[in-house]
């Protein structure tokens, strides 16, 4: 279960990295920045999806 928590927080790390990429490239290439912002949203969605999935999996194992 610990490896799942590590991967769960890896999505947050990726979101921060893509956000930094979007901010740093905003004035240079807007289309790349928009793509990075899309990946930020996707990574945050995946973080919450995996968190909810892990809690359901853990609750199922308790029963």
N, CA, C and O atoms as a CHARMM CRD file, in Angstrom:
* protein
*
  252
    1    1 UNK  N      0.80800  -1.19400   0.00000 PROA 1      0.00000
    2    1 UNK  CA     0.00000   0.00000   0.00000 PROA 1      0.00000
    3    1 UNK  C      0.85400   1.26200   0.00000 PROA 1      0.00000
    4    1 UNK  O      0.42000   2.30700  -0.48500 PROA 1      0.00000
    5    2 UNK  N      2.06500   1.16900   0.54200 PROA 2      0.00000
    6    2 UNK  CA     2.91400   2.36600   0.60200 PROA 2      0.00000
    7    2 UNK  C      3.32400   2.82700  -0.78800 PROA 2      0.00000
    8    2 UNK  O      3.45300   4.02700  -1.03100 PROA 2      0.00000
    9    3 UNK  N      3.52600   1.89400  -1.69100 PROA 3      0.00000
   10    3 UNK  CA     3.92100   2.27100  -3.04800 PROA 3      0.00000
   11    3 UNK  C      2.79100   3.02500  -3.74700 PROA 3      0.00000
   12    3 UNK  O      3.04600   3.91500  -4.55800 PROA 3      0.00000
   13    4 UNK  N      1.55400   2.67100  -3.43700 PROA 4      0.00000
   14    4 UNK  CA     0.42200   3.39100  -4.01700 PROA 4      0.00000
   15    4 UNK  C      0.36300   4.83200  -3.52400 PROA 4      0.00000
   16    4 UNK  O      0.02100   5.73900  -4.28300 PROA 4      0.00000
   17    5 UNK  N      0.69500   5.04100  -2.25500 PROA 5      0.00000
   18    5 UNK  CA     0.71000   6.40800  -1.71900 PROA 5      0.00000
   19    5 UNK  C      1.83300   7.22900  -2.35000 PROA 5      0.00000
   20    5 UNK  O      1.67600   8.42900  -2.57800 PROA 5      0.00000
   21    6 UNK  N      2.96000   6.58300  -2.62900 PROA 6      0.00000
   22    6 UNK  CA     4.07200   7.28100  -3.27400 PROA 6      0.00000
   23    6 UNK  C      3.66500   7.72600  -4.67600 PROA 6      0.00000
   24    6 UNK  O      3.92000   8.86500  -5.06800 PROA 6      0.00000
   25    7 UNK  N      3.03100   6.82600  -5.43200 PROA 7      0.00000
   26    7 UNK  CA     2.57300   7.18300  -6.77800 PROA 7      0.00000
   27    7 UNK  C      1.46600   8.22600  -6.72700 PROA 7      0.00000
   28    7 UNK  O      1.34300   9.06500  -7.61800 PROA 7      0.00000
   29    8 UNK  N      0.66700   8.15900  -5.67600 PROA 8      0.00000
   30    8 UNK  CA    -0.40300   9.13100  -5.52600 PROA 8      0.00000
   31    8 UNK  C      0.16300  10.54400  -5.39800 PROA 8      0.00000
   32    8 UNK  O     -0.35800  11.47100  -6.01800 PROA 8      0.00000
   33    9 UNK  N      1.19600  10.72000  -4.62100 PROA 9      0.00000
   34    9 UNK  CA     1.79200  12.03300  -4.45400 PROA 9      0.00000
   35    9 UNK  C      2.73200  12.40400  -5.59600 PROA 9      0.00000
   36    9 UNK  O      3.11400  13.56700  -5.73100 PROA 9      0.00000
   37   10 UNK  N      3.10300  11.43900  -6.40600 PROA 10     0.00000
   38   10 UNK  CA     3.90200  11.74800  -7.59500 PROA 10     0.00000
   39   10 UNK  C      3.08700  12.58400  -8.58000 PROA 10     0.00000
   40   10 UNK  O      3.64200  13.40200  -9.31400 PROA 10     0.00000
   41   11 UNK  N      1.77700  12.37600  -8.59400 PROA 11     0.00000
   42   11 UNK  CA     0.92700  13.19200  -9.46400 PROA 11     0.00000
   43   11 UNK  C      0.97100  14.66200  -9.06200 PROA 11     0.00000
   44   11 UNK  O      0.94900  15.54000  -9.92400 PROA 11     0.00000
   45   12 UNK  N      1.03200  14.93600  -7.77000 PROA 12     0.00000
   46   12 UNK  CA     1.13000  16.32700  -7.30800 PROA 12     0.00000
   47   12 UNK  C      2.47000  16.91900  -7.73300 PROA 12     0.00000
   48   12 UNK  O      2.53700  18.08000  -8.13700 PROA 12     0.00000
   49   13 UNK  N      3.52600  16.13300  -7.64300 PROA 13     0.00000
   50   13 UNK  CA     4.84900  16.60800  -8.06300 PROA 13     0.00000
   51   13 UNK  C      4.84400  16.92700  -9.55600 PROA 13     0.00000
   52   13 UNK  O      5.39000  17.94500  -9.98000 PROA 13     0.00000
   53   14 UNK  N      4.22000  16.04900 -10.35400 PROA 14     0.00000
   54   14 UNK  CA     4.12000  16.31100 -11.78800 PROA 14     0.00000
   55   14 UNK  C      3.28300  17.55300 -12.07400 PROA 14     0.00000
   56   14 UNK  O      3.58800  18.31300 -12.99300 PROA 14     0.00000
   57   15 UNK  N      2.23500  17.75700 -11.29300 PROA 15     0.00000
   58   15 UNK  CA     1.39900  18.94900 -11.48100 PROA 15     0.00000
   59   15 UNK  C      2.20900  20.21200 -11.23000 PROA 15     0.00000
   60   15 UNK  O      2.09000  21.18700 -11.97300 PROA 15     0.00000
   61   16 UNK  N      3.03000  20.20000 -10.18800 PROA 16     0.00000
   62   16 UNK  CA     3.86800  21.36500  -9.88700 PROA 16     0.00000
   63   16 UNK  C      4.88700  21.59300 -11.00300 PROA 16     0.00000
   64   16 UNK  O      5.12500  22.73200 -11.40400 PROA 16     0.00000
   65   17 UNK  N      5.48500  20.52100 -11.50000 PROA 17     0.00000
   66   17 UNK  CA     6.46600  20.65900 -12.58000 PROA 17     0.00000
   67   17 UNK  C      5.82900  21.19500 -13.86000 PROA 17     0.00000
   68   17 UNK  O      6.40800  22.05600 -14.52400 PROA 17     0.00000
   69   18 UNK  N      4.66400  20.70400 -14.20500 PROA 18     0.00000
   70   18 UNK  CA     3.98600  21.20900 -15.39600 PROA 18     0.00000
   71   18 UNK  C      3.51300  22.64500 -15.21000 PROA 18     0.00000
   72   18 UNK  O      3.50000  23.42100 -16.16500 PROA 18     0.00000
   73   19 UNK  N      3.12700  23.00200 -13.99800 PROA 19     0.00000
   74   19 UNK  CA     2.74000  24.38400 -13.73800 PROA 19     0.00000
   75   19 UNK  C      3.93800  25.30700 -13.89500 PROA 19     0.00000
   76   19 UNK  O      3.82200  26.38700 -14.47400 PROA 19     0.00000
   77   20 UNK  N      5.08100  24.88800 -13.38700 PROA 20     0.00000
   78   20 UNK  CA     6.30800  25.67400 -13.56200 PROA 20     0.00000
   79   20 UNK  C      6.65100  25.81300 -15.05000 PROA 20     0.00000
   80   20 UNK  O      7.06200  26.88400 -15.49800 PROA 20     0.00000
   81   21 UNK  N      6.48400  24.74400 -15.80000 PROA 21     0.00000
   82   21 UNK  CA     6.75200  24.78500 -17.23700 PROA 21     0.00000
   83   21 UNK  C      5.79400  25.74700 -17.94400 PROA 21     0.00000
   84   21 UNK  O      6.20200  26.49300 -18.83500 PROA 21     0.00000
   85   22 UNK  N      4.53100  25.72700 -17.54700 PROA 22     0.00000
   86   22 UNK  CA     3.55100  26.62900 -18.17300 PROA 22     0.00000
   87   22 UNK  C      3.87000  28.08400 -17.87100 PROA 22     0.00000
   88   22 UNK  O      3.77400  28.94000 -18.75100 PROA 22     0.00000
   89   23 UNK  N      4.24900  28.36700 -16.63500 PROA 23     0.00000
   90   23 UNK  CA     4.55700  29.75200 -16.26300 PROA 23     0.00000
   91   23 UNK  C      5.82800  30.23400 -16.94800 PROA 23     0.00000
   92   23 UNK  O      5.89200  31.37300 -17.41100 PROA 23     0.00000
   93   24 UNK  N      6.83500  29.37700 -17.01300 PROA 24     0.00000
   94   24 UNK  CA     8.10200  29.80100 -17.60800 PROA 24     0.00000
   95   24 UNK  C      8.01700  29.97900 -19.12100 PROA 24     0.00000
   96   24 UNK  O      8.78500  30.75300 -19.69200 PROA 24     0.00000
   97   25 UNK  N      7.09800  29.27500 -19.77800 PROA 25     0.00000
   98   25 UNK  CA     6.97800  29.37100 -21.23300 PROA 25     0.00000
   99   25 UNK  C      5.79300  30.21300 -21.68000 PROA 25     0.00000
  100   25 UNK  O      5.47900  30.23000 -22.87100 PROA 25     0.00000
  101   26 UNK  N      5.13000  30.90600 -20.77600 PROA 26     0.00000
  102   26 UNK  CA     3.92100  31.64900 -21.12200 PROA 26     0.00000
  103   26 UNK  C      4.18700  32.72700 -22.18300 PROA 26     0.00000
  104   26 UNK  O      3.40900  32.88000 -23.12500 PROA 26     0.00000
  105   27 UNK  N      5.27800  33.46300 -22.02800 PROA 27     0.00000
  106   27 UNK  CA     5.54900  34.54100 -22.98500 PROA 27     0.00000
  107   27 UNK  C      6.25000  34.04500 -24.24700 PROA 27     0.00000
  108   27 UNK  O      6.30500  34.76900 -25.24200 PROA 27     0.00000
  109   28 UNK  N      6.77600  32.84900 -24.22700 PROA 28     0.00000
  110   28 UNK  CA     7.50600  32.31700 -25.37900 PROA 28     0.00000
  111   28 UNK  C      6.57400  31.55200 -26.32700 PROA 28     0.00000
  112   28 UNK  O      6.53100  31.82800 -27.52600 PROA 28     0.00000
  113   29 UNK  N      5.83800  30.59700 -25.77800 PROA 29     0.00000
  114   29 UNK  CA     5.00000  29.72800 -26.60100 PROA 29     0.00000
  115   29 UNK  C      3.71100  29.41600 -25.83700 PROA 29     0.00000
  116   29 UNK  O      3.69000  28.55300 -24.96000 PROA 29     0.00000
  117   30 UNK  N      2.65300  30.12200 -26.17900 PROA 30     0.00000
  118   30 UNK  CA     1.38200  29.97000 -25.45000 PROA 30     0.00000
  119   30 UNK  C      0.76100  28.59300 -25.66700 PROA 30     0.00000
  120   30 UNK  O      0.14800  28.05300 -24.74500 PROA 30     0.00000
  121   31 UNK  N      0.89700  28.01800 -26.83800 PROA 31     0.00000
  122   31 UNK  CA     0.27100  26.71100 -27.08000 PROA 31     0.00000
  123   31 UNK  C      0.91900  25.63800 -26.19200 PROA 31     0.00000
  124   31 UNK  O      0.23400  24.74300 -25.69800 PROA 31     0.00000
  125   32 UNK  N      2.21700  25.72900 -25.99600 PROA 32     0.00000
  126   32 UNK  CA     2.89600  24.78500 -25.10300 PROA 32     0.00000
  127   32 UNK  C      2.44100  25.01600 -23.66100 PROA 32     0.00000
  128   32 UNK  O      2.28900  24.06300 -22.89700 PROA 32     0.00000
  129   33 UNK  N      2.22500  26.27500 -23.29100 PROA 33     0.00000
  130   33 UNK  CA     1.76300  26.57700 -21.94500 PROA 33     0.00000
  131   33 UNK  C      0.36300  26.02700 -21.70500 PROA 33     0.00000
  132   33 UNK  O      0.07400  25.50600 -20.62900 PROA 33     0.00000
  133   34 UNK  N     -0.50300  26.14200 -22.70500 PROA 34     0.00000
  134   34 UNK  CA    -1.84300  25.59200 -22.57000 PROA 34     0.00000
  135   34 UNK  C     -1.80400  24.06800 -22.43000 PROA 34     0.00000
  136   34 UNK  O     -2.58400  23.48800 -21.67400 PROA 34     0.00000
  137   35 UNK  N     -0.90400  23.43400 -23.15300 PROA 35     0.00000
  138   35 UNK  CA    -0.75900  21.98200 -23.03500 PROA 35     0.00000
  139   35 UNK  C     -0.26000  21.60700 -21.63900 PROA 35     0.00000
  140   35 UNK  O     -0.72000  20.62700 -21.05200 PROA 35     0.00000
  141   36 UNK  N      0.67100  22.38000 -21.11900 PROA 36     0.00000
  142   36 UNK  CA     1.16500  22.12200 -19.76500 PROA 36     0.00000
  143   36 UNK  C      0.06300  22.32100 -18.73000 PROA 36     0.00000
  144   36 UNK  O     -0.02700  21.56300 -17.76400 PROA 36     0.00000
  145   37 UNK  N     -0.77500  23.33400 -18.92700 PROA 37     0.00000
  146   37 UNK  CA    -1.89100  23.55400 -18.00500 PROA 37     0.00000
  147   37 UNK  C     -2.90300  22.41400 -18.08100 PROA 37     0.00000
  148   37 UNK  O     -3.51300  22.05300 -17.07500 PROA 37     0.00000
  149   38 UNK  N     -3.07600  21.85400 -19.26200 PROA 38     0.00000
  150   38 UNK  CA    -3.93200  20.67400 -19.39500 PROA 38     0.00000
  151   38 UNK  C     -3.37200  19.51300 -18.57800 PROA 38     0.00000
  152   38 UNK  O     -4.12100  18.80500 -17.90400 PROA 38     0.00000
  153   39 UNK  N     -2.05700  19.32000 -18.63700 PROA 39     0.00000
  154   39 UNK  CA    -1.43800  18.24300 -17.86600 PROA 39     0.00000
  155   39 UNK  C     -1.48900  18.51700 -16.36300 PROA 39     0.00000
  156   39 UNK  O     -1.56000  17.58200 -15.56600 PROA 39     0.00000
  157   40 UNK  N     -1.45400  19.79200 -15.97400 PROA 40     0.00000
  158   40 UNK  CA    -1.62800  20.14100 -14.56000 PROA 40     0.00000
  159   40 UNK  C     -3.00900  19.69000 -14.10000 PROA 40     0.00000
  160   40 UNK  O     -3.13900  19.04900 -13.05700 PROA 40     0.00000
  161   41 UNK  N     -4.02900  20.02000 -14.86600 PROA 41     0.00000
  162   41 UNK  CA    -5.39000  19.62800 -14.50600 PROA 41     0.00000
  163   41 UNK  C     -5.54100  18.10900 -14.48800 PROA 41     0.00000
  164   41 UNK  O     -6.20000  17.55800 -13.60600 PROA 41     0.00000
  165   42 UNK  N     -4.93600  17.43700 -15.45600 PROA 42     0.00000
  166   42 UNK  CA    -5.00500  15.97900 -15.51200 PROA 42     0.00000
  167   42 UNK  C     -4.30000  15.34300 -14.31200 PROA 42     0.00000
  168   42 UNK  O     -4.80900  14.38100 -13.73600 PROA 42     0.00000
  169   43 UNK  N     -3.15100  15.86600 -13.93600 PROA 43     0.00000
  170   43 UNK  CA    -2.41500  15.31400 -12.80800 PROA 43     0.00000
  171   43 UNK  C     -3.17800  15.51400 -11.49400 PROA 43     0.00000
  172   43 UNK  O     -3.19200  14.62600 -10.64100 PROA 43     0.00000
  173   44 UNK  N     -3.80400  16.66800 -11.33500 PROA 44     0.00000
  174   44 UNK  CA    -4.58500  16.90700 -10.11200 PROA 44     0.00000
  175   44 UNK  C     -5.80700  15.98800 -10.08200 PROA 44     0.00000
  176   44 UNK  O     -6.15100  15.44200  -9.03300 PROA 44     0.00000
  177   45 UNK  N     -6.46100  15.81900 -11.23500 PROA 45     0.00000
  178   45 UNK  CA    -7.58500  14.88900 -11.31200 PROA 45     0.00000
  179   45 UNK  C     -7.14100  13.47100 -10.95300 PROA 45     0.00000
  180   45 UNK  O     -7.81600  12.77600 -10.19400 PROA 45     0.00000
  181   46 UNK  N     -6.01000  13.05100 -11.49900 PROA 46     0.00000
  182   46 UNK  CA    -5.51700  11.70000 -11.22000 PROA 46     0.00000
  183   46 UNK  C     -5.15100  11.53100  -9.75100 PROA 46     0.00000
  184   46 UNK  O     -5.34200  10.45100  -9.19200 PROA 46     0.00000
  185   47 UNK  N     -4.62900  12.57700  -9.11500 PROA 47     0.00000
  186   47 UNK  CA    -4.31200  12.50400  -7.69200 PROA 47     0.00000
  187   47 UNK  C     -5.56700  12.19200  -6.87900 PROA 47     0.00000
  188   47 UNK  O     -5.56800  11.28400  -6.04700 PROA 47     0.00000
  189   48 UNK  N     -6.63600  12.95500  -7.12800 PROA 48     0.00000
  190   48 UNK  CA    -7.85700  12.74300  -6.36000 PROA 48     0.00000
  191   48 UNK  C     -8.54500  11.43300  -6.74100 PROA 48     0.00000
  192   48 UNK  O     -9.14800  10.78100  -5.88800 PROA 48     0.00000
  193   49 UNK  N     -8.46000  11.04500  -8.01000 PROA 49     0.00000
  194   49 UNK  CA    -9.03400   9.76700  -8.43300 PROA 49     0.00000
  195   49 UNK  C     -8.32800   8.61200  -7.75500 PROA 49     0.00000
  196   49 UNK  O     -8.98200   7.70500  -7.24100 PROA 49     0.00000
  197   50 UNK  N     -6.99900   8.62700  -7.74400 PROA 50     0.00000
  198   50 UNK  CA    -6.23400   7.54500  -7.11100 PROA 50     0.00000
  199   50 UNK  C     -6.44400   7.53300  -5.60400 PROA 50     0.00000
  200   50 UNK  O     -6.48600   6.46700  -4.99000 PROA 50     0.00000
  201   51 UNK  N     -6.57600   8.71200  -5.00500 PROA 51     0.00000
  202   51 UNK  CA    -6.80800   8.78500  -3.57000 PROA 51     0.00000
  203   51 UNK  C     -8.15500   8.15500  -3.21700 PROA 51     0.00000
  204   51 UNK  O     -8.26700   7.40500  -2.24800 PROA 51     0.00000
  205   52 UNK  N     -9.16500   8.46900  -4.00800 PROA 52     0.00000
  206   52 UNK  CA   -10.48700   7.90200  -3.75100 PROA 52     0.00000
  207   52 UNK  C    -10.49600   6.40200  -4.02000 PROA 52     0.00000
  208   52 UNK  O    -11.09900   5.64300  -3.26100 PROA 52     0.00000
  209   53 UNK  N     -9.83800   5.96700  -5.08300 PROA 53     0.00000
  210   53 UNK  CA    -9.75500   4.55200  -5.41200 PROA 53     0.00000
  211   53 UNK  C     -9.03200   3.78700  -4.30500 PROA 53     0.00000
  212   53 UNK  O     -9.44900   2.68800  -3.93900 PROA 53     0.00000
  213   54 UNK  N     -7.95700   4.35700  -3.77100 PROA 54     0.00000
  214   54 UNK  CA    -7.20200   3.68800  -2.70500 PROA 54     0.00000
  215   54 UNK  C     -8.03500   3.56300  -1.44500 PROA 54     0.00000
  216   54 UNK  O     -7.97100   2.54200  -0.75900 PROA 54     0.00000
  217   55 UNK  N     -8.82300   4.59400  -1.12700 PROA 55     0.00000
  218   55 UNK  CA    -9.65500   4.50300   0.07700 PROA 55     0.00000
  219   55 UNK  C    -10.75700   3.46500  -0.10100 PROA 55     0.00000
  220   55 UNK  O    -11.08600   2.75300   0.84800 PROA 55     0.00000
  221   56 UNK  N    -11.33200   3.36300  -1.29700 PROA 56     0.00000
  222   56 UNK  CA   -12.34000   2.32800  -1.54600 PROA 56     0.00000
  223   56 UNK  C    -11.70900   0.94300  -1.46200 PROA 56     0.00000
  224   56 UNK  O    -12.30700   0.01800  -0.91300 PROA 56     0.00000
  225   57 UNK  N    -10.51400   0.80000  -2.00000 PROA 57     0.00000
  226   57 UNK  CA    -9.81100  -0.48300  -1.95400 PROA 57     0.00000
  227   57 UNK  C     -9.48900  -0.87100  -0.52100 PROA 57     0.00000
  228   57 UNK  O     -9.60300  -2.04000  -0.15200 PROA 57     0.00000
  229   58 UNK  N     -9.08900   0.10000   0.28600 PROA 58     0.00000
  230   58 UNK  CA    -8.75700  -0.15500   1.68100 PROA 58     0.00000
  231   58 UNK  C    -10.01100  -0.51400   2.47700 PROA 58     0.00000
  232   58 UNK  O     -9.97000  -1.41200   3.31800 PROA 58     0.00000
  233   59 UNK  N    -11.10300   0.16400   2.22400 PROA 59     0.00000
  234   59 UNK  CA   -12.36000  -0.13800   2.91100 PROA 59     0.00000
  235   59 UNK  C    -12.87500  -1.52500   2.53800 PROA 59     0.00000
  236   59 UNK  O    -13.44400  -2.22500   3.37600 PROA 59     0.00000
  237   60 UNK  N    -12.67900  -1.91700   1.29700 PROA 60     0.00000
  238   60 UNK  CA   -13.12000  -3.22700   0.85500 PROA 60     0.00000
  239   60 UNK  C    -12.31100  -4.32900   1.53200 PROA 60     0.00000
  240   60 UNK  O    -12.85200  -5.39200   1.83800 PROA 60     0.00000
  241   61 UNK  N    -11.02400  -4.08800   1.76700 PROA 61     0.00000
  242   61 UNK  CA   -10.18100  -5.08800   2.41900 PROA 61     0.00000
  243   61 UNK  C    -10.48300  -5.21200   3.90000 PROA 61     0.00000
  244   61 UNK  O    -10.21100  -6.25500   4.49400 PROA 61     0.00000
  245   62 UNK  N    -11.04100  -4.17300   4.51200 PROA 62     0.00000
  246   62 UNK  CA   -11.37800  -4.23500   5.93000 PROA 62     0.00000
  247   62 UNK  C    -12.57700  -5.13000   6.18000 PROA 62     0.00000
  248   62 UNK  O    -12.68900  -5.73100   7.24800 PROA 62     0.00000
  249   63 UNK  N    -13.48000  -5.22700   5.20200 PROA 63     0.00000
  250   63 UNK  CA   -14.71100  -6.03900   5.39000 PROA 63     0.00000
  251   63 UNK  C    -14.46600  -7.50000   5.25700 PROA 63     0.00000
  252   63 UNK  O    -15.39600  -8.29600   5.38800 PROA 63     0.00000
